[in-house]
Amino acid sequence: MSDLALAPTRARRLPAVPGVAVALVGLAVLFAIASPGFLSQGNLSNILVQSVILLLLALPMTLIIMTEGLDLSMGAVLTLASLVLALIVVATQSLVLGLLGAIAVGLVFGLANGWLVAVLGIPPFVATLGTLGAAQGLALIVSDGQSVVGIPRFVRQVYSGEMAGIPTPILIGAGFYALFHVLLYHTRFGTYVCALGGNRDALTLAGVRWRPLLIAVYMLGGATAGVAALLMTARMNAGHPTAAIGMEFDAIAAVALGGTSFEKGNGWIFGTLLGVLTVGVLRNGLNLMAVPSSVQVACIGALVIFALFLDGMRSQKS
């Protein structure tokens, strides 16, 4: 059976372009009018830099949702990985060991999520809700509920540094975007990801073991969250036990806004990038307008509902 037969849905991504593009431009115009400093070069660069962490969560979330899955634990795993990284770096003064520790945390939780979903058959919402609680609990245990401080300068430079005049986080985000683009659209693994959500029976008939593939998708999400933990720790100059709680909802909103469907393996990486920028613009603009954080959460919730509404409309049209 050909790869084309396993991924019949890729050509139906274009209808999602106008919606997320209009939302992005509309929010930009709104905040440019409401806050004159919004369009300054410094603020626009700040939006891009701050959006990288969310992008590192949204890229693997795209693949997970394409498999008709969900990962509610990603924010909590990012928090735990950030704490582990901070503890290791403070103790050893080694960035490499800290990063490896953070990635290991992500891989363990990704393996757990994948095993619960693929092997035990637990619905992704329930499985990852359980691991979310486990990650939150472990984060409080390893940190004793306190922030981990004393982060070395070389860690902070990962977030504040530049190469050829381009902020390092933007270069990291661009590298991961390119990696996921190639992985999804130019490898057999990407074809199988589409089939996991759109035509899983075809994988079985083709003799492909889909359960290890599904586990690998969740583990990829965990590993990427481990890398995001480095940027999170460098940005905050500390490890906080509640730093990234709730970021999974921003990631889901970005993916849904970008046109990835919750069924039939439809996904679009560039749409996810636009969705991430939309969420980043929304949060930045609300911050400039001094909107309380509780209202910002409500706005993100409304954005998620709007994204799901768009997804339902796309499903009806198709």
Residue pairs with C-beta under 8 A, 6 or more apart in sequence:
1 202
1 205
1 206
3 188
3 191
5 199
5 202
6 191
6 192
6 194
6 195
6 199
6 202
6 203
6 206
7 190
7 191
7 194
7 195
7 198
7 199
7 265
8 198
8 199
9 194
9 198
9 264
9 265
9 266
10 185
10 194
10 266
12 266
12 318
13 259
13 266
13 267
13 268
13 271
15 259
15 314
15 317
16 258
16 259
16 268
16 271
16 310
16 314
17 259
17 271
19 257
19 259
19 310
20 257
20 258
20 259
20 271
20 274
20 275
20 278
21 274
23 257
23 278
24 274
24 277
24 278
24 281
27 278
27 281
27 282
27 285
28 38
28 39
28 281
30 285
31 38
31 281
31 284
31 285
31 288
31 289
32 38
32 39
34 285
34 288
34 289
35 285
35 288
35 289
37 43
37 288
38 284
38 285
38 288
43 284
43 288
45 167
46 284
47 277
47 280
47 281
47 284
48 167
48 170
48 173
48 280
49 159
49 167
49 169
49 170
50 280
50 283
50 284
51 173
51 276
51 277
51 279
51 280
52 169
52 170
52 172
52 173
52 231
53 78
53 169
53 228
53 231
53 232
53 235
53 244
53 247
54 247
54 250
54 251
54 254
54 276
54 279
54 280
55 173
55 176
55 177
55 272
55 273
55 276
56 172
56 173
56 176
56 224
56 225
56 227
56 228
56 231
57 74
57 75
57 78
57 221
57 224
57 225
57 228
57 247
57 248
57 250
57 251
58 250
58 251
58 254
58 255
58 258
58 272
58 275
58 276
59 176
59 177
59 180
59 224
59 269
59 272
60 71
60 74
60 180
60 217
60 220
60 221
60 224
60 225
61 71
61 74
61 221
61 248
61 251
61 252
61 254
61 255
61 272
62 180
62 184
62 255
62 258
62 260
62 267
62 268
62 269
62 272
63 180
63 184
63 193
63 217
63 220
63 221
63 267
64 70
64 71
64 124
64 217
64 218
64 221
65 197
65 252
65 255
65 256
65 260
65 261
65 262
65 267
66 193
66 194
66 196
66 197
66 260
66 261
66 265
66 266
66 267
67 193
67 196
67 197
67 214
67 217
67 265
68 124
68 196
68 197
68 262
68 263
68 264
68 265
69 117
69 124
69 197
69 214
69 217
69 218
70 124
70 125
70 128
70 252
71 113
71 124
71 128
71 218
71 221
71 248
72 125
72 128
72 129
72 132
72 248
73 109
73 113
73 128
73 129
73 131
73 132
73 134
73 135
73 248
74 221
74 225
74 247
74 248
74 251
75 132
75 244
75 245
75 246
75 247
75 248
75 249
75 251
76 131
76 132
76 133
76 135
76 136
76 139
76 244
76 245
76 248
77 105
77 106
77 109
77 110
77 131
77 135
77 222
77 225
78 225
78 228
78 229
78 232
78 243
78 244
78 247
79 135
79 136
79 139
79 240
79 241
79 242
79 243
79 244
79 245
80 105
80 109
80 135
80 136
80 138
80 139
80 142
81 101
81 102
81 103
81 105
81 106
81 225
81 226
81 228
81 229
82 102
82 229
82 232
82 233
82 236
82 239
82 240
82 243
82 244
83 139
83 142
83 143
83 148
83 239
83 240
83 241
84 98
84 101
84 102
84 105
84 142
84 229
84 239
85 98
85 99
85 101
85 102
85 229
85 230
85 233
85 239
86 98
86 148
86 151
86 233
86 238
86 239
87 142
87 143
87 148
87 239
88 94
88 97
88 98
88 101
89 95
89 97
89 98
89 151
89 152
89 155
89 233
90 148
90 150
90 151
90 152
92 98
93 152
95 152
95 154
95 155
95 158
95 230
98 155
98 230
99 226
99 227
99 230
102 226
102 227
102 229
102 230
103 223
103 226
103 227
104 226
105 222
105 226
105 229
106 221
106 222
106 223
106 224
106 225
106 226
106 229
107 219
107 222
107 223
107 226
108 222
109 131
109 134
109 135
109 222
110 215
110 218
110 219
110 220
110 221
110 222
110 223
111 215
111 218
111 219
111 222
112 131
113 124
113 127
113 128
113 131
113 218
113 221
113 222
114 214
114 215
114 216
114 217
114 218
114 219
115 215
116 122
116 127
116 130
116 131
117 123
117 124
117 127
117 128
117 214
117 218
118 210
118 211
118 212
118 214
118 215
119 211
119 215
120 127
132 248
136 245
139 241
139 242
140 241
143 239
143 241
145 241
146 241
147 238
147 239
147 240
147 241
148 238
148 239
148 240
149 237
149 238
151 233
151 234
151 237
151 238
151 239
155 230
155 233
155 234
156 234
156 237
157 168
157 234
158 168
158 169
158 230
158 231
158 234
159 168
159 169
159 231
159 234
159 235
160 167
160 168
160 234
161 167
161 168
162 168
163 171
169 231
172 227
172 231
176 224
176 227
177 269
177 273
180 269
181 269
181 270
183 189
183 190
184 190
184 193
184 267
184 269
185 269
189 213
189 216
192 203
192 208
192 210
192 213
193 213
193 217
193 265
193 267
194 265
194 267
195 202
195 203
195 208
195 210
195 265
196 203
196 210
196 213
196 214
196 217
196 265
197 263
197 264
197 265
197 266
197 267
198 264
198 265
198 266
199 265
200 210
203 210
203 213
204 210
232 243
232 244
233 239
236 243
246 297
249 300
249 301
249 304
250 279
250 300
252 304
252 307
253 275
253 279
253 300
253 303
253 304
253 307
254 272
254 275
254 276
254 278
254 279
255 272
255 275
256 262
256 275
256 304
256 307
256 308
256 310
256 311
257 271
257 274
257 275
257 278
257 279
257 303
257 306
257 307
257 310
258 268
258 270
258 271
258 272
258 273
258 274
258 275
258 276
259 266
259 267
259 268
259 271
259 275
259 314
260 266
260 267
260 268
260 271
260 272
261 267
261 311
261 314
261 315
262 308
262 311
263 315
275 307
278 303
279 300
279 303
282 299
282 300
282 303
283 296
283 300
286 295
286 296
286 299
287 296
291 299
